[in-house]
Amino acid sequence: FLASAKKVIAQKEIRVLSISDFNTTGVGGDFDAGGAFYTLAKATGVTSKDNVHSGGSFGIGKMSAFAASKLRTVFYSSMFEKNGKPSFYCMGRSFLRSWREDNEYKEREFFWGVGKNNDQAETDPEKVPDGLQRGKVGLSTHIVALQDEFDAEWENELFATLLKNFYAAINDGIIEFTINGGKQVLNSQNIGVTFERV
């Protein structure tokens, strides 16, 4: 893994898949144990959902984003309302392989953020790169160094997955999806055509 990661880092450009939602509430809360963004960005195998009927996989599903990254690195940026005011969190996380050095194993988990150990969320949107900023309330997930498996017809595979999981909501006009910066759209107007194509 480390040898492959060094080759990726040496490239002039690295592909990043950004997944953003809008017309949602974002992921916020206090940045401590139990907070929604804290649970997303720092906790493992933990969920912050307080509704027993909420969907999900007990915090395990979010790890799929790391599996899609050659560097096992994901950044999260969220804009949300807190006490009636717009707030912002941004943080990166990497899961590498542990290694042995000086007869002891080194930590395999690293964070990008602020604080002594870079393990606190950045709250100032002006201090993060443009690609990590958000202009509207919602959450963005950025998968760094996307795996090569996503090269061939990944758009159709993505649309097939979206149709499988959100067919009713798309058909009823509750939700729509765009990919490649809006070049392709999946909504109630073209759901039939898209279903036949994929």
C-alpha positions as CSV (number, residue, x, y, z in Angstrom):
1,F,0.0,0.0,0.0
2,L,2.7,2.5,1.0
3,A,4.7,2.0,-2.3
4,S,1.5,2.5,-4.3
5,A,0.6,5.6,-2.3
6,K,4.0,7.2,-3.0
7,K,3.5,6.8,-6.7
8,V,0.0,8.4,-6.4
9,I,1.4,11.4,-4.5
10,A,4.2,11.9,-7.1
11,Q,1.6,12.5,-9.8
12,K,1.0,16.0,-11.1
13,E,-2.7,15.6,-10.7
14,I,-4.8,13.4,-8.4
15,R,-8.4,12.7,-9.0
16,V,-10.9,13.6,-6.4
17,L,-14.6,12.5,-6.3
18,S,-16.7,15.1,-4.5
19,I,-20.2,14.1,-3.4
20,S,-22.3,17.0,-2.2
21,D,-25.9,17.3,-1.0
22,F,-28.2,20.4,-1.0
23,N,-31.5,21.3,0.6
24,T,-30.5,19.3,3.7
25,T,-29.5,20.4,7.1
26,G,-25.7,19.6,6.9
27,V,-23.9,17.7,9.5
28,G,-23.1,19.8,12.6
29,G,-23.5,19.6,16.3
30,D,-20.8,20.2,18.9
31,F,-17.4,18.9,18.0
32,D,-17.2,16.3,20.7
33,A,-18.2,12.7,21.3
34,G,-21.8,12.2,20.2
35,G,-21.8,15.2,17.9
36,A,-22.9,14.4,14.4
37,F,-19.9,15.8,12.5
38,Y,-17.5,14.5,15.2
39,T,-19.0,11.0,14.7
40,L,-18.7,11.2,11.0
41,A,-15.2,12.5,10.8
42,K,-13.5,10.9,13.8
43,A,-15.4,8.0,15.3
44,T,-15.3,4.4,13.9
45,G,-18.2,2.0,14.0
46,V,-20.4,4.6,15.7
47,T,-23.5,6.4,14.6
48,S,-25.0,9.6,16.0
49,K,-28.6,9.0,14.7
50,D,-31.0,9.3,17.5
51,N,-34.0,7.7,15.6
52,V,-34.1,4.0,16.0
53,H,-35.8,3.7,12.6
54,S,-33.1,5.6,10.7
55,G,-31.4,3.7,7.9
56,G,-27.7,3.0,7.9
57,S,-25.1,0.5,9.1
58,F,-24.2,1.7,12.6
59,G,-21.4,4.0,11.3
60,I,-19.7,1.3,9.2
61,G,-21.1,2.4,5.8
62,K,-19.1,5.6,5.9
63,M,-15.9,3.5,5.6
64,S,-16.8,2.6,2.0
65,A,-15.5,6.1,1.0
66,F,-12.0,5.2,2.3
67,A,-12.1,1.9,0.3
68,A,-12.7,4.0,-2.9
69,S,-9.5,6.0,-2.3
70,K,-6.1,4.9,-3.3
71,L,-4.7,6.9,-0.4
72,R,-7.5,5.8,2.0
73,T,-8.1,9.5,2.5
74,V,-11.4,11.4,2.7
75,F,-12.2,15.0,3.5
76,Y,-15.6,16.2,4.8
77,S,-16.9,19.8,4.7
78,S,-20.2,20.7,6.1
79,M,-22.2,24.0,6.4
80,F,-25.1,24.0,8.9
81,E,-27.0,26.2,11.2
82,K,-26.1,26.4,14.9
83,N,-28.0,28.7,17.2
84,G,-29.6,30.3,14.2
85,K,-26.3,31.2,12.6
86,P,-24.4,29.6,9.7
87,S,-21.5,27.4,10.9
88,F,-18.8,25.4,9.1
89,Y,-16.8,22.3,9.8
90,C,-14.0,20.8,7.6
91,M,-11.7,17.8,8.4
92,G,-9.7,15.2,6.6
93,R,-8.9,11.6,7.7
94,S,-6.5,8.9,6.5
95,F,-6.4,5.2,7.3
96,L,-2.9,4.0,6.4
97,R,-1.1,0.8,7.4
98,S,0.5,0.6,10.8
99,W,4.2,0.1,10.7
100,R,7.0,-0.8,13.1
101,E,9.7,1.7,14.0
102,D,12.2,1.6,16.9
103,N,10.6,-1.5,18.2
104,E,7.1,0.0,18.4
105,Y,4.1,0.2,16.2
106,K,3.2,3.6,14.8
107,E,-0.3,4.9,14.5
108,R,-2.0,4.2,11.2
109,E,-4.7,6.9,11.5
110,F,-4.1,10.6,10.6
111,F,-6.2,13.7,10.5
112,W,-6.1,17.0,8.7
113,G,-7.5,19.8,10.7
114,V,-6.4,22.2,13.4
115,G,-5.1,21.9,17.0
116,K,-2.0,20.2,18.3
117,N,-2.6,16.9,16.6
118,N,-4.6,18.3,13.7
119,D,-7.6,16.4,15.0
120,Q,-10.0,19.2,15.5
121,A,-12.3,20.5,12.7
122,E,-11.5,23.7,10.9
123,T,-14.4,26.1,11.5
124,D,-13.3,29.0,9.2
125,P,-14.2,28.3,5.6
126,E,-11.7,31.0,4.4
127,K,-8.8,28.8,5.7
128,V,-9.6,25.8,3.6
129,P,-8.9,25.2,-0.1
130,D,-11.6,26.4,-2.5
131,G,-12.6,22.8,-3.3
132,L,-13.4,22.2,0.3
133,Q,-15.6,25.2,0.8
134,R,-19.4,25.2,0.6
135,G,-21.6,28.1,-0.3
136,K,-24.9,26.5,0.9
137,V,-26.0,24.4,3.8
138,G,-25.2,20.7,3.3
139,L,-22.4,18.1,3.4
140,S,-19.6,17.4,0.9
141,T,-17.5,14.2,1.0
142,H,-14.3,14.3,-1.0
143,I,-12.7,11.0,-1.9
144,V,-9.0,11.6,-2.7
145,A,-7.2,9.6,-5.4
146,L,-10.2,7.7,-6.7
147,Q,-9.6,4.0,-7.4
148,D,-9.0,3.0,-11.1
149,E,-12.1,0.8,-11.0
150,F,-14.2,3.9,-11.4
151,D,-12.7,4.6,-14.9
152,A,-15.0,2.5,-17.1
153,E,-18.7,3.5,-17.3
154,W,-18.8,4.5,-13.6
155,E,-21.5,7.1,-14.4
156,N,-23.9,4.4,-15.5
157,E,-23.1,2.2,-12.5
158,L,-23.7,5.2,-10.2
159,F,-27.0,5.9,-11.8
160,A,-28.0,2.3,-11.5
161,T,-27.2,2.4,-7.8
162,L,-29.2,5.6,-7.3
163,L,-32.2,4.2,-9.1
164,K,-32.0,1.1,-6.9
165,N,-31.9,3.0,-3.7
166,F,-33.9,6.2,-4.4
167,Y,-36.3,5.2,-7.2
168,A,-39.5,6.3,-5.4
169,A,-38.1,9.6,-4.2
170,I,-36.7,10.4,-7.7
171,N,-40.0,9.4,-9.4
172,D,-42.0,11.6,-7.0
173,G,-39.7,14.6,-7.6
174,I,-38.5,14.7,-4.0
175,I,-34.8,14.3,-4.9
176,E,-32.6,14.6,-8.0
177,F,-29.0,13.9,-8.7
178,T,-26.4,15.6,-10.9
179,I,-22.9,14.3,-11.8
180,N,-19.9,15.7,-13.6
181,G,-20.7,19.2,-12.6
182,G,-24.3,19.0,-13.8
183,K,-23.5,17.5,-17.2
184,Q,-25.7,14.5,-16.4
185,V,-28.9,14.7,-14.4
186,L,-31.2,12.1,-12.9
187,N,-34.7,13.4,-12.0
188,S,-38.4,12.7,-12.3
189,Q,-38.4,14.0,-15.9
190,N,-35.8,11.5,-17.3
191,I,-36.1,8.6,-14.8
192,G,-37.7,6.3,-17.4
193,V,-35.1,7.0,-20.1
194,T,-32.3,6.6,-17.6
195,F,-33.7,3.4,-16.2
196,E,-33.8,1.9,-19.8
197,R,-30.2,3.1,-20.5
198,V,-28.5,1.6,-17.4
